[in-house]
């Protein structure tokens, strides 16, 4: 059987979207899918090492989640990499705009990736956008 | 076979208990049993689904005082 490929594009910096993206990525990765996550736009600043930026709740559910023991989205992305076949790729354009280098980002992130490479890599896979 | 390992995922929400099970599976031998404790009903339904998909054995699921006990045998 061909390997199932799941791709996740995250451009939002809100808690609910990051949480859902991390859940899809981690569960797909531990279920044997080859997972590629592309972090761009408002999602990327949250993955700068030591950042004070926190993902704000978008609505009622996000507020509720903040008061419960929901697995942290960064931990889920990291587990996707550690326990499965997942790559979490920072968008090179967003990095350029922010002026950050690869070593300023969380350690479990992969290489800076441009859209051309990402599109080529994920051709034929299911794509989730958040 | 070693003693059954308890994976305590109580209080955590989906997919927390599943991730804890997967991390625990890496530490045990083929044939060993693990018992996941979860207070999250969604995880109680979803963990057996994952176990079947990846080819381990789901032995039982029981609920006691709001805690689900999901027993799994590592099959590979």
N, CA and C atoms of all chains as a GROMACS GRO file, in nm:
protein
  618
    1UNK      N    1   0.085  -0.119   0.000
    1UNK     CA    2   0.000   0.000   0.000
    1UNK      C    3   0.089   0.125   0.000
    2UNK      N    4   0.048   0.222  -0.080
    2UNK     CA    5   0.125   0.347  -0.084
    2UNK      C    6   0.114   0.418   0.050
    3UNK      N    7   0.218   0.491   0.085
    3UNK     CA    8   0.217   0.566   0.210
    3UNK      C    9   0.117   0.682   0.197
    4UNK      N   10   0.032   0.696   0.298
    4UNK     CA   11  -0.063   0.807   0.296
    4UNK      C   12   0.010   0.935   0.333
    5UNK      N   13  -0.020   1.040   0.256
    5UNK     CA   14   0.047   1.168   0.283
    5UNK      C   15  -0.056   1.270   0.330
    6UNK      N   16  -0.025   1.336   0.438
    6UNK     CA   17  -0.113   1.440   0.492
    6UNK      C   18  -0.032   1.569   0.504
    7UNK      N   19  -0.087   1.675   0.448
    7UNK     CA   20  -0.019   1.804   0.455
    7UNK      C   21  -0.106   1.905   0.528
    8UNK      N   22  -0.042   1.988   0.608
    8UNK     CA   23  -0.115   2.084   0.689
    8UNK      C   24  -0.053   2.222   0.669
    9UNK      N   25  -0.134   2.319   0.629
    9UNK     CA   26  -0.086   2.456   0.613
    9UNK      C   27  -0.147   2.538   0.725
   10UNK      N   28  -0.061   2.603   0.806
   10UNK     CA   29  -0.112   2.684   0.916
   10UNK      C   30  -0.069   2.829   0.894
   11UNK      N   31  -0.167   2.918   0.882
   11UNK     CA   32  -0.133   3.060   0.867
   11UNK      C   33  -0.194   3.144   0.980
   12UNK      N   34  -0.277   3.081   1.062
   12UNK     CA   35  -0.342   3.155   1.171
   12UNK      C   36  -0.261   3.144   1.299
   13UNK      N   37  -0.268   3.248   1.381
   13UNK     CA   38  -0.198   3.245   1.510
   13UNK      C   39  -0.295   3.228   1.626
   14UNK      N   40  -0.419   3.187   1.598
   14UNK     CA   41  -0.514   3.172   1.709
   14UNK      C   42  -0.511   3.030   1.765
   15UNK      N   43  -0.546   3.021   1.891
   15UNK     CA   44  -0.533   2.895   1.964
   15UNK      C   45  -0.612   2.779   1.903
   16UNK      N   46  -0.738   2.803   1.868
   16UNK     CA   47  -0.821   2.694   1.818
   16UNK      C   48  -0.762   2.635   1.690
   17UNK      N   49  -0.716   2.721   1.600
   17UNK     CA   50  -0.664   2.673   1.471
   17UNK      C   51  -0.531   2.600   1.489
   18UNK      N   52  -0.444   2.656   1.573
   18UNK     CA   53  -0.315   2.589   1.598
   18UNK      C   54  -0.338   2.455   1.666
   19UNK      N   55  -0.435   2.452   1.758
   19UNK     CA   56  -0.465   2.328   1.830
   19UNK      C   57  -0.514   2.219   1.734
   20UNK      N   58  -0.609   2.258   1.647
   20UNK     CA   59  -0.666   2.160   1.553
   20UNK      C   60  -0.558   2.114   1.454
   21UNK      N   61  -0.476   2.208   1.407
   21UNK     CA   62  -0.368   2.172   1.314
   21UNK      C   63  -0.272   2.074   1.380
   22UNK      N   64  -0.238   2.099   1.507
   22UNK     CA   65  -0.145   2.012   1.578
   22UNK      C   66  -0.205   1.875   1.603
   23UNK      N   67  -0.335   1.871   1.628
   23UNK     CA   68  -0.402   1.743   1.649
   23UNK      C   69  -0.402   1.661   1.520
   24UNK      N   70  -0.436   1.725   1.409
   24UNK     CA   71  -0.437   1.654   1.280
   24UNK      C   72  -0.296   1.602   1.249
   25UNK      N   73  -0.197   1.690   1.266
   25UNK     CA   74  -0.058   1.652   1.233
   25UNK      C   75  -0.011   1.536   1.321
   26UNK      N   76  -0.036   1.544   1.451
   26UNK     CA   77   0.018   1.442   1.541
   26UNK      C   78  -0.054   1.309   1.526
   27UNK      N   79  -0.186   1.313   1.516
   27UNK     CA   80  -0.259   1.186   1.503
   27UNK      C   81  -0.230   1.121   1.367
   28UNK      N   82  -0.222   1.201   1.261
   28UNK     CA   83  -0.188   1.145   1.129
   28UNK      C   84  -0.047   1.084   1.133
   29UNK      N   85   0.046   1.154   1.197
   29UNK     CA   86   0.185   1.105   1.201
   29UNK      C   87   0.194   0.973   1.276
   30UNK      N   88   0.126   0.961   1.390
   30UNK     CA   89   0.135   0.836   1.466
   30UNK      C   90   0.048   0.726   1.405
   31UNK      N   91  -0.033   0.760   1.304
   31UNK     CA   92  -0.111   0.658   1.235
   31UNK      C   93  -0.042   0.613   1.107
   32UNK      N   94   0.082   0.653   1.092
   32UNK     CA   95   0.162   0.604   0.979
   32UNK      C   96   0.160   0.692   0.855
   33UNK      N   97   0.098   0.811   0.865
   33UNK     CA   98   0.101   0.900   0.750
   33UNK      C   99   0.235   0.975   0.746
   34UNK      N  100   0.274   1.012   0.624
   34UNK     CA  101   0.390   1.100   0.608
   34UNK      C  102   0.332   1.242   0.614
   35UNK      N  103   0.371   1.318   0.716
   35UNK     CA  104   0.307   1.447   0.742
   35UNK      C  105   0.402   1.563   0.714
   36UNK      N  106   0.353   1.662   0.642
   36UNK     CA  107   0.429   1.784   0.619
   36UNK      C  108   0.346   1.903   0.666
   37UNK      N  109   0.401   1.980   0.760
   37UNK     CA  110   0.330   2.098   0.810
   37UNK      C  111   0.407   2.222   0.762
   38UNK      N  112   0.335   2.317   0.707
   38UNK     CA  113   0.396   2.441   0.658
   38UNK      C  114   0.345   2.555   0.745
   39UNK      N  115   0.436   2.623   0.816
   39UNK     CA  116   0.397   2.732   0.906
   39UNK      C  117   0.430   2.865   0.842
   40UNK      N  118   0.325   2.947   0.823
   40UNK     CA  119   0.350   3.078   0.762
   40UNK      C  120   0.264   3.185   0.829
   41UNK      N  121   0.273   3.304   0.778
   41UNK     CA  122   0.194   3.419   0.824
   41UNK      C  123   0.190   3.428   0.977
   42UNK      N  124   0.071   3.445   1.034
   42UNK     CA  125   0.062   3.469   1.180
   42UNK      C  126   0.096   3.348   1.266
   43UNK      N  127   0.112   3.232   1.203
   43UNK     CA  128   0.146   3.113   1.283
   43UNK      C  129   0.294   3.114   1.321
   44UNK      N  130   0.380   3.164   1.233
   44UNK     CA  131   0.523   3.149   1.255
   44UNK      C  132   0.579   3.219   1.380
   45UNK      N  133   0.534   3.343   1.412
   45UNK     CA  134   0.592   3.410   1.530
   45UNK      C  135   0.581   3.328   1.659
   46UNK      N  136   0.482   3.239   1.665
   46UNK     CA  137   0.465   3.157   1.786
   46UNK      C  138   0.573   3.052   1.801
   47UNK      N  139   0.648   3.026   1.693
   47UNK     CA  140   0.749   2.922   1.696
   47UNK      C  141   0.891   2.977   1.707
   48UNK      N  142   0.900   3.107   1.738
   48UNK     CA  143   1.031   3.164   1.767
   48UNK      C  144   1.066   3.123   1.910
   49UNK      N  145   1.187   3.069   1.925
   49UNK     CA  146   1.230   3.020   2.056
   49UNK      C  147   1.223   3.130   2.163
   50UNK      N  148   1.159   3.100   2.275
   50UNK     CA  149   1.153   3.195   2.386
   50UNK      C  150   1.061   3.314   2.364
   51UNK      N  151   0.976   3.308   2.262
   51UNK     CA  152   0.890   3.422   2.234
   51UNK      C  153   0.788   3.445   2.346
   52UNK      N  154   0.749   3.571   2.364
   52UNK     CA  155   0.646   3.603   2.463
   52UNK      C  156   0.508   3.598   2.398
   53UNK      N  157   0.506   3.579   2.266
   53UNK     CA  158   0.378   3.576   2.193
   53UNK      C  159   0.298   3.452   2.233
   54UNK      N  160   0.172   3.471   2.270
   54UNK     CA  161   0.084   3.359   2.304
   54UNK      C  162  -0.032   3.357   2.205
   55UNK      N  163  -0.080   3.237   2.175
   55UNK     CA  164  -0.191   3.226   2.081
   55UNK      C  165  -0.320   3.268   2.151
   56UNK      N  166  -0.385   3.375   2.102
   56UNK     CA  167  -0.509   3.418   2.165
   56UNK      C  168  -0.626   3.327   2.125
   57UNK      N  169  -0.724   3.315   2.212
   57UNK     CA  170  -0.845   3.240   2.180
   57UNK      C  171  -0.925   3.317   2.076
   58UNK      N  172  -0.985   3.242   1.984
   58UNK     CA  173  -1.065   3.305   1.878
   58UNK      C  174  -1.210   3.319   1.924
   59UNK      N  175  -1.253   3.226   2.008
   59UNK     CA  176  -1.392   3.226   2.055
   59UNK      C  177  -1.405   3.151   2.185
   60UNK      N  178  -1.529   3.114   2.212
   60UNK     CA  179  -1.565   3.052   2.339
   60UNK      C  180  -1.486   2.923   2.367
   61UNK      N  181  -1.468   2.843   2.262
   61UNK     CA  182  -1.401   2.715   2.278
   61UNK      C  183  -1.254   2.734   2.319
   62UNK      N  184  -1.191   2.834   2.260
   62UNK     CA  185  -1.052   2.862   2.293
   62UNK      C  186  -1.037   2.905   2.438
   63UNK      N  187  -1.131   2.987   2.484
   63UNK     CA  188  -1.129   3.034   2.623
   63UNK      C  189  -1.146   2.914   2.716
   64UNK      N  190  -1.239   2.826   2.680
   64UNK     CA  191  -1.266   2.705   2.759
   64UNK      C  192  -1.142   2.615   2.764
   65UNK      N  193  -1.076   2.602   2.648
   65UNK     CA  194  -0.957   2.516   2.641
   65UNK      C  195  -0.845   2.566   2.730
   66UNK      N  196  -0.835   2.700   2.742
   66UNK     CA  197  -0.728   2.757   2.824
   66UNK      C  198  -0.742   2.718   2.971
   67UNK      N  199  -0.865   2.684   3.012
   67UNK     CA  200  -0.888   2.649   3.153
   67UNK      C  201  -0.884   2.498   3.176
   68UNK      N  202  -0.861   2.420   3.067
   68UNK     CA  203  -0.860   2.274   3.082
   68UNK      C  204  -0.721   2.220   3.046
   69UNK      N  205  -0.703   2.092   3.079
   69UNK     CA  206  -0.574   2.029   3.056
   69UNK      C  207  -0.565   1.973   2.914
   70UNK      N  208  -0.569   2.065   2.816
   70UNK     CA  209  -0.560   2.025   2.675
   70UNK      C  210  -0.411   2.017   2.640
   71UNK      N  211  -0.367   1.912   2.569
   71UNK     CA  212  -0.224   1.905   2.533
   71UNK      C  213  -0.182   2.030   2.457
   72UNK      N  214  -0.069   2.085   2.493
   72UNK     CA  215  -0.022   2.209   2.433
   72UNK      C  216   0.010   2.187   2.284
   73UNK      N  217  -0.030   2.279   2.196
   73UNK     CA  218  -0.014   2.253   2.053
   73UNK      C  219   0.132   2.235   2.011
   74UNK      N  220   0.223   2.308   2.077
   74UNK     CA  221   0.366   2.292   2.039
   74UNK      C  222   0.415   2.153   2.077
   75UNK      N  223   0.364   2.102   2.192
   75UNK     CA  224   0.403   1.969   2.234
   75UNK      C  225   0.353   1.865   2.133
   76UNK      N  226   0.231   1.887   2.081
   76UNK     CA  227   0.176   1.792   1.984
   76UNK      C  228   0.255   1.795   1.853
   77UNK      N  229   0.295   1.913   1.808
   77UNK     CA  230   0.378   1.921   1.687
   77UNK      C  231   0.511   1.848   1.709
   78UNK      N  232   0.568   1.868   1.828
   78UNK     CA  233   0.695   1.803   1.858
   78UNK      C  234   0.679   1.651   1.862
   79UNK      N  235   0.568   1.605   1.921
   79UNK     CA  236   0.541   1.461   1.926
   79UNK      C  237   0.519   1.404   1.787
   80UNK      N  238   0.459   1.484   1.698
   80UNK     CA  239   0.440   1.438   1.559
   80UNK      C  240   0.574   1.405   1.496
   81UNK      N  241   0.676   1.487   1.528
   81UNK     CA  242   0.811   1.466   1.474
   81UNK      C  243   0.879   1.348   1.543
   82UNK      N  244   0.865   1.342   1.676
   82UNK     CA  245   0.936   1.239   1.753
   82UNK      C  246   0.877   1.100   1.738
   83UNK      N  247   0.744   1.094   1.735
   83UNK     CA  248   0.678   0.962   1.737
   83UNK      C  249   0.635   0.916   1.599
   84UNK      N  250   0.637   1.004   1.501
   84UNK     CA  251   0.593   0.966   1.367
   84UNK      C  252   0.682   1.026   1.260
   85UNK      N  253   0.633   1.015   1.136
   85UNK     CA  254   0.708   1.070   1.023
   85UNK      C  255   0.652   1.208   0.990
   86UNK      N  256   0.690   1.308   1.067
   86UNK     CA  257   0.639   1.442   1.039
   86UNK      C  258   0.753   1.541   1.025
   87UNK      N  259   0.731   1.636   0.936
   87UNK     CA  260   0.825   1.749   0.923
   87UNK      C  261   0.743   1.875   0.944
   88UNK      N  262   0.793   1.964   1.030
   88UNK     CA  263   0.726   2.092   1.056
   88UNK      C  264   0.815   2.198   0.993
   89UNK      N  265   0.768   2.257   0.884
   89UNK     CA  266   0.856   2.343   0.805
   89UNK      C  267   0.819   2.490   0.815
   90UNK      N  268   0.915   2.575   0.853
   90UNK     CA  269   0.887   2.718   0.855
   90UNK      C  270   0.895   2.777   0.714
   91UNK      N  271   0.802   2.865   0.683
   91UNK     CA  272   0.797   2.929   0.551
   91UNK      C  273   0.911   3.030   0.540
   92UNK      N  274   0.991   3.019   0.436
   92UNK     CA  275   1.108   3.107   0.422
   92UNK      C  276   1.067   3.253   0.400
   93UNK      N  277   0.952   3.272   0.333
   93UNK     CA  278   0.906   3.410   0.313
   93UNK      C  279   0.872   3.475   0.447
   94UNK      N  280   0.797   3.403   0.533
   94UNK     CA  281   0.761   3.458   0.664
   94UNK      C  282   0.886   3.485   0.749
   95UNK      N  283   0.986   3.396   0.736
   95UNK     CA  284   1.112   3.417   0.811
   95UNK      C  285   1.182   3.543   0.764
   96UNK      N  286   1.183   3.563   0.633
   96UNK     CA  287   1.246   3.684   0.577
   96UNK      C  288   1.176   3.810   0.625
   97UNK      N  289   1.042   3.807   0.622
   97UNK     CA  290   0.964   3.924   0.664
   97UNK      C  291   0.991   3.954   0.811
   98UNK      N  292   0.997   3.849   0.893
   98UNK     CA  293   1.020   3.868   1.037
   98UNK      C  294   1.167   3.897   1.069
   99UNK      N  295   1.254   3.860   0.976
   99UNK     CA  296   1.397   3.877   1.001
   99UNK      C  297   1.452   3.776   1.100
  100UNK      N  298   1.400   3.652   1.097
  100UNK     CA  299   1.454   3.549   1.186
  100UNK      C  300   1.529   3.443   1.106
  101UNK      N  301   1.629   3.385   1.174
  101UNK     CA  302   1.708   3.276   1.115
  101UNK      C  303   1.657   3.143   1.169
  102UNK      N  304   1.695   3.036   1.101
  102UNK     CA  305   1.652   2.901   1.140
  102UNK      C  306   1.684   2.870   1.287
  103UNK      N  307   1.803   2.913   1.334
  103UNK     CA  308   1.841   2.877   1.472
  103UNK      C  309   1.768   2.957   1.580
  104UNK      N  310   1.686   3.053   1.537
  104UNK     CA  311   1.605   3.126   1.635
  104UNK      C  312   1.467   3.060   1.654
  105UNK      N  313   1.441   2.958   1.572
  105UNK     CA  314   1.312   2.890   1.579
  105UNK      C  315   1.323   2.764   1.664
  106UNK      N  316   1.208   2.713   1.710
  106UNK     CA  317   1.204   2.590   1.789
  106UNK      C  318   1.284   2.478   1.722
  107UNK      N  319   1.353   2.399   1.803
  107UNK     CA  320   1.446   2.299   1.752
  107UNK      C  321   1.386   2.187   1.668
  108UNK      N  322   1.257   2.157   1.689
  108UNK     CA  323   1.197   2.046   1.615
  108UNK      C  324   1.147   2.087   1.478
  109UNK      N  325   1.160   2.217   1.445
  109UNK     CA  326   1.123   2.262   1.311
  109UNK      C  327   1.230   2.219   1.210
  110UNK      N  328   1.186   2.194   1.087
  110UNK     CA  329   1.278   2.153   0.982
  110UNK      C  330   1.340   2.273   0.911
  111UNK      N  331   1.390   2.248   0.793
  111UNK     CA  332   1.457   2.351   0.713
  111UNK      C  333   1.360   2.460   0.669
  112UNK      N  334   1.410   2.583   0.654
  112UNK     CA  335   1.332   2.690   0.593
  112UNK      C  336   1.290   2.644   0.453
  113UNK      N  337   1.161   2.657   0.424
  113UNK     CA  338   1.108   2.600   0.300
  113UNK      C  339   1.029   2.704   0.222
  114UNK      N  340   1.055   2.710   0.093
  114UNK     CA  341   0.981   2.800   0.006
  114UNK      C  342   0.858   2.728  -0.048
  115UNK      N  343   0.764   2.808  -0.099
  115UNK     CA  344   0.639   2.752  -0.151
  115UNK      C  345   0.661   2.653  -0.264
  116UNK      N  346   0.757   2.682  -0.350
  116UNK     CA  347   0.781   2.595  -0.465
  116UNK      C  348   0.817   2.454  -0.419
  117UNK      N  349   0.906   2.448  -0.320
  117UNK     CA  350   0.949   2.318  -0.268
  117UNK      C  351   0.834   2.250  -0.194
  118UNK      N  352   0.761   2.328  -0.114
  118UNK     CA  353   0.649   2.271  -0.040
  118UNK      C  354   0.544   2.213  -0.136
  119UNK      N  355   0.509   2.289  -0.238
  119UNK     CA  356   0.408   2.242  -0.334
  119UNK      C  357   0.455   2.116  -0.406
  120UNK      N  358   0.583   2.110  -0.437
  120UNK     CA  359   0.636   1.991  -0.504
  120UNK      C  360   0.632   1.871  -0.410
  121UNK      N  361   0.668   1.894  -0.283
  121UNK     CA  362   0.672   1.786  -0.184
  121UNK      C  363   0.535   1.727  -0.154
  122UNK      N  364   0.433   1.810  -0.153
  122UNK     CA  365   0.302   1.763  -0.106
  122UNK      C  366   0.207   1.728  -0.221
  123UNK      N  367   0.260   1.727  -0.342
  123UNK     CA  368   0.176   1.696  -0.458
  123UNK      C  369   0.107   1.560  -0.438
  124UNK      N  370  -0.024   1.558  -0.460
  124UNK     CA  371  -0.099   1.434  -0.450
  124UNK      C  372  -0.143   1.397  -0.309
  125UNK      N  373  -0.110   1.479  -0.209
  125UNK     CA  374  -0.151   1.446  -0.071
  125UNK      C  375  -0.279   1.520  -0.036
  126UNK      N  376  -0.343   1.478   0.072
  126UNK     CA  377  -0.455   1.559   0.120
  126UNK      C  378  -0.396   1.678   0.194
  127UNK      N  379  -0.459   1.793   0.175
  127UNK     CA  380  -0.408   1.916   0.236
  127UNK      C  381  -0.513   1.978   0.327
  128UNK      N  382  -0.471   2.005   0.449
  128UNK     CA  383  -0.558   2.070   0.547
  128UNK      C  384  -0.507   2.212   0.569
  129UNK      N  385  -0.599   2.307   0.574
  129UNK     CA  386  -0.552   2.445   0.596
  129UNK      C  387  -0.616   2.503   0.722
  130UNK      N  388  -0.534   2.571   0.799
  130UNK     CA  389  -0.583   2.632   0.923
  130UNK      C  390  -0.536   2.777   0.933
  131UNK      N  391   0.666  -1.215   2.953
  131UNK     CA  392   0.588  -1.091   2.954
  131UNK      C  393   0.607  -1.018   3.087
  132UNK      N  394   0.632  -0.889   3.079
  132UNK     CA  395   0.650  -0.811   3.201
  132UNK      C  396   0.515  -0.776   3.264
  133UNK      N  397   0.518  -0.708   3.377
  133UNK     CA  398   0.391  -0.667   3.439
  133UNK      C  399   0.320  -0.566   3.349
  134UNK      N  400   0.188  -0.562   3.359
  134UNK     CA  401   0.112  -0.467   3.276
  134UNK      C  402   0.146  -0.323   3.314
  135UNK      N  403   0.186  -0.245   3.215
  135UNK     CA  404   0.223  -0.106   3.243
  135UNK      C  405   0.098  -0.018   3.246
  136UNK      N  406   0.089   0.067   3.347
  136UNK     CA  407  -0.023   0.160   3.357
  136UNK      C  408   0.017   0.293   3.293
  137UNK      N  409  -0.062   0.341   3.198
  137UNK     CA  410  -0.036   0.470   3.134
  137UNK      C  411  -0.146   0.565   3.182
  138UNK      N  412  -0.108   0.655   3.271
  138UNK     CA  413  -0.209   0.741   3.334
  138UNK      C  414  -0.233   0.868   3.253
  139UNK      N  415  -0.340   0.868   3.175
  139UNK     CA  416  -0.375   0.986   3.094
  139UNK      C  417  -0.494   1.060   3.152
  140UNK      N  418  -0.521   1.037   3.280
  140UNK     CA  419  -0.638   1.100   3.341
  140UNK      C  420  -0.623   1.253   3.342
  141UNK      N  421  -0.733   1.322   3.313
  141UNK     CA  422  -0.732   1.468   3.317
  141UNK      C  423  -0.692   1.531   3.186
  142UNK      N  424  -0.628   1.453   3.099
  142UNK     CA  425  -0.584   1.508   2.970
  142UNK      C  426  -0.691   1.488   2.864
  143UNK      N  427  -0.695   1.578   2.768
  143UNK     CA  428  -0.793   1.567   2.660
  143UNK      C  429  -0.727   1.512   2.534
  144UNK      N  430  -0.811   1.471   2.439
  144UNK     CA  431  -0.767   1.417   2.311
  144UNK      C  432  -0.669   1.513   2.243
  145UNK      N  433  -0.559   1.469   2.185
  145UNK     CA  434  -0.513   1.330   2.180
  145UNK      C  435  -0.407   1.298   2.286
  146UNK      N  436  -0.414   1.365   2.402
  146UNK     CA  437  -0.315   1.344   2.509
  146UNK      C  438  -0.297   1.198   2.549
  147UNK      N  439  -0.407   1.127   2.589
  147UNK     CA  440  -0.391   0.987   2.631
  147UNK      C  441  -0.333   0.898   2.520
  148UNK      N  442  -0.372   0.923   2.394
  148UNK     CA  443  -0.319   0.844   2.283
  148UNK      C  444  -0.168   0.865   2.269
  149UNK      N  445  -0.126   0.991   2.280
  149UNK     CA  446   0.017   1.021   2.267
  149UNK      C  447   0.097   0.956   2.381
  150UNK      N  448   0.037   0.953   2.500
  150UNK     CA  449   0.105   0.889   2.612
  150UNK      C  450   0.116   0.738   2.591
  151UNK      N  451   0.012   0.680   2.532
  151UNK     CA  452   0.017   0.537   2.501
  151UNK      C  453   0.129   0.508   2.400
  152UNK      N  454   0.136   0.591   2.297
  152UNK     CA  455   0.236   0.567   2.192
  152UNK      C  456   0.378   0.579   2.247
  153UNK      N  457   0.399   0.678   2.333
  153UNK     CA  458   0.532   0.693   2.395
  153UNK      C  459   0.562   0.570   2.481
  154UNK      N  460   0.461   0.520   2.553
  154UNK     CA  461   0.481   0.403   2.641
  154UNK      C  462   0.507   0.276   2.560
  155UNK      N  463   0.442   0.265   2.443
  155UNK     CA  464   0.460   0.145   2.359
  155UNK      C  465   0.606   0.129   2.316
  156UNK      N  466   0.674   0.241   2.303
  156UNK     CA  467   0.815   0.235   2.261
  156UNK      C  468   0.905   0.176   2.370
  157UNK      N  469   0.855   0.179   2.494
  157UNK     CA  470   0.939   0.134   2.605
  157UNK      C  471   0.917  -0.013   2.643
  158UNK      N  472   0.815  -0.077   2.587
  158UNK     CA  473   0.784  -0.215   2.628
  158UNK      C  474   0.816  -0.313   2.514
  159UNK      N  475   0.806  -0.443   2.546
  159UNK     CA  476   0.838  -0.547   2.448
  159UNK      C  477   0.713  -0.598   2.380
  160UNK      N  478   0.732  -0.661   2.265
  160UNK     CA  479   0.621  -0.724   2.194
  160UNK      C  480   0.559  -0.829   2.287
  161UNK      N  481   0.426  -0.826   2.296
  161UNK     CA  482   0.355  -0.920   2.384
  161UNK      C  483   0.316  -0.857   2.517
  162UNK      N  484   0.382  -0.748   2.554
  162UNK     CA  485   0.349  -0.680   2.680
  162UNK      C  486   0.213  -0.611   2.671
  163UNK      N  487   0.147  -0.602   2.785
  163UNK     CA  488   0.017  -0.533   2.792
  163UNK      C  489   0.032  -0.397   2.859
  164UNK      N  490  -0.048  -0.302   2.811
  164UNK     CA  491  -0.052  -0.169   2.871
  164UNK      C  492  -0.197  -0.136   2.901
  165UNK      N  493  -0.218  -0.064   3.010
  165UNK     CA  494  -0.352  -0.022   3.046
  165UNK      C  495  -0.356   0.130   3.053
  166UNK      N  496  -0.431   0.190   2.959
  166UNK     CA  497  -0.441   0.336   2.955
  166UNK      C  498  -0.559   0.379   3.041
  167UNK      N  499  -0.535   0.475   3.130
  167UNK     CA  500  -0.643   0.532   3.210
  167UNK      C  501  -0.677   0.669   3.150
  168UNK      N  502  -0.806   0.690   3.121
  168UNK     CA  503  -0.846   0.816   3.059
  168UNK      C  504  -0.979   0.863   3.115
  169UNK      N  505  -0.989   0.994   3.139
  169UNK     CA  506  -1.117   1.050   3.180
  169UNK      C  507  -1.185   1.116   3.061
  170UNK      N  508  -1.122   1.107   2.945
  170UNK     CA  509  -1.172   1.168   2.823
  170UNK      C  510  -1.243   1.060   2.741
  171UNK      N  511  -1.374   1.074   2.725
  171UNK     CA  512  -1.453   0.971   2.658
  171UNK      C  513  -1.413   0.956   2.511
  172UNK      N  514  -1.380   1.068   2.448
  172UNK     CA  515  -1.339   1.063   2.308
  172UNK      C  516  -1.217   0.975   2.290
  173UNK      N  517  -1.123   0.984   2.383
  173UNK     CA  518  -1.002   0.902   2.375
  173UNK      C  519  -1.036   0.754   2.392
  174UNK      N  520  -1.133   0.726   2.478
  174UNK     CA  521  -1.172   0.586   2.500
  174UNK      C  522  -1.224   0.524   2.371
  175UNK      N  523  -1.288   0.603   2.288
  175UNK     CA  524  -1.337   0.553   2.160
  175UNK      C  525  -1.229   0.552   2.054
  176UNK      N  526  -1.141   0.649   2.060
  176UNK     CA  527  -1.043   0.671   1.953
  176UNK      C  528  -0.919   0.583   1.967
  177UNK      N  529  -0.880   0.552   2.089
  177UNK     CA  530  -0.759   0.471   2.110
  177UNK      C  531  -0.773   0.330   2.047
  178UNK      N  532  -0.885   0.258   2.071
  178UNK     CA  533  -0.898   0.128   2.004
  178UNK      C  534  -0.893   0.138   1.852
  179UNK      N  535  -0.946   0.247   1.799
  179UNK     CA  536  -0.944   0.272   1.654
  179UNK      C  537  -0.799   0.281   1.605
  180UNK      N  538  -0.718   0.357   1.678
  180UNK     CA  539  -0.576   0.371   1.642
  180UNK      C  540  -0.505   0.236   1.655
  181UNK      N  541  -0.532   0.165   1.763
  181UNK     CA  542  -0.468   0.036   1.790
  181UNK      C  543  -0.493  -0.061   1.675
  182UNK      N  544  -0.619  -0.066   1.628
  182UNK     CA  545  -0.653  -0.153   1.515
  182UNK      C  546  -0.581  -0.108   1.388
  183UNK      N  547  -0.580   0.022   1.365
  183UNK     CA  548  -0.521   0.074   1.241
  183UNK      C  549  -0.373   0.041   1.230
  184UNK      N  550  -0.300   0.055   1.341
  184UNK     CA  551  -0.156   0.032   1.331
  184UNK      C  552  -0.115  -0.113   1.360
  185UNK      N  553  -0.213  -0.198   1.399
  185UNK     CA  554  -0.184  -0.340   1.408
  185UNK      C  555  -0.144  -0.394   1.545
  186UNK      N  556  -0.179  -0.322   1.653
  186UNK     CA  557  -0.164  -0.381   1.786
  186UNK      C  558  -0.296  -0.448   1.823
  187UNK      N  559  -0.303  -0.501   1.947
  187UNK     CA  560  -0.424  -0.572   1.988
  187UNK      C  561  -0.498  -0.494   2.096
  188UNK      N  562  -0.627  -0.473   2.075
  188UNK     CA  563  -0.711  -0.409   2.176
  188UNK      C  564  -0.779  -0.520   2.255
  189UNK      N  565  -0.748  -0.530   2.383
  189UNK     CA  566  -0.800  -0.642   2.463
  189UNK      C  567  -0.933  -0.609   2.529
  190UNK      N  568  -0.945  -0.490   2.588
  190UNK     CA  569  -1.072  -0.455   2.653
  190UNK      C  570  -1.081  -0.306   2.682
  191UNK      N  571  -1.205  -0.258   2.696
  191UNK     CA  572  -1.229  -0.122   2.742
  191UNK      C  573  -1.338  -0.129   2.848
  192UNK      N  574  -1.308  -0.078   2.966
  192UNK     CA  575  -1.410  -0.076   3.071
  192UNK      C  576  -1.412   0.062   3.134
  193UNK      N  577  -1.526   0.097   3.193
  193UNK     CA  578  -1.538   0.227   3.259
  193UNK      C  579  -1.572   0.206   3.406
  194UNK      N  580  -1.502   0.278   3.490
  194UNK     CA  581  -1.528   0.268   3.634
  194UNK      C  582  -1.516   0.406   3.697
  195UNK      N  583  -1.622   0.454   3.756
  195UNK     CA  584  -1.624   0.585   3.823
  195UNK      C  585  -1.569   0.697   3.735
  196UNK      N  586  -1.610   0.699   3.610
  196UNK     CA  587  -1.569   0.807   3.520
  196UNK      C  588  -1.430   0.792   3.462
  197UNK      N  589  -1.365   0.679   3.487
  197UNK     CA  590  -1.232   0.655   3.429
  197UNK      C  591  -1.241   0.535   3.334
  198UNK      N  592  -1.197   0.552   3.212
  198UNK     CA  593  -1.192   0.443   3.116
  198UNK      C  594  -1.059   0.371   3.127
  199UNK      N  595  -1.066   0.238   3.124
  199UNK     CA  596  -0.945   0.155   3.127
  199UNK      C  597  -0.937   0.084   2.992
  200UNK      N  598  -0.838   0.118   2.914
  200UNK     CA  599  -0.824   0.060   2.780
  200UNK      C  600  -0.699  -0.028   2.781
  201UNK      N  601  -0.719  -0.158   2.762
  201UNK     CA  602  -0.606  -0.251   2.769
  201UNK      C  603  -0.562  -0.291   2.629
  202UNK      N  604  -0.432  -0.278   2.606
  202UNK     CA  605  -0.374  -0.296   2.474
  202UNK      C  606  -0.255  -0.391   2.484
  203UNK      N  607  -0.238  -0.479   2.385
  203UNK     CA  608  -0.117  -0.561   2.381
  203UNK      C  609  -0.032  -0.519   2.262
  204UNK      N  610   0.096  -0.496   2.289
  204UNK     CA  611   0.188  -0.460   2.181
  204UNK      C  612   0.209  -0.584   2.093
  205UNK      N  613   0.177  -0.570   1.964
  205UNK     CA  614   0.178  -0.689   1.877
  205UNK      C  615   0.294  -0.690   1.778
  206UNK      N  616   0.372  -0.584   1.773
  206UNK     CA  617   0.482  -0.582   1.675
  206UNK      C  618   0.591  -0.486   1.720
   0.00000   0.00000   0.00000
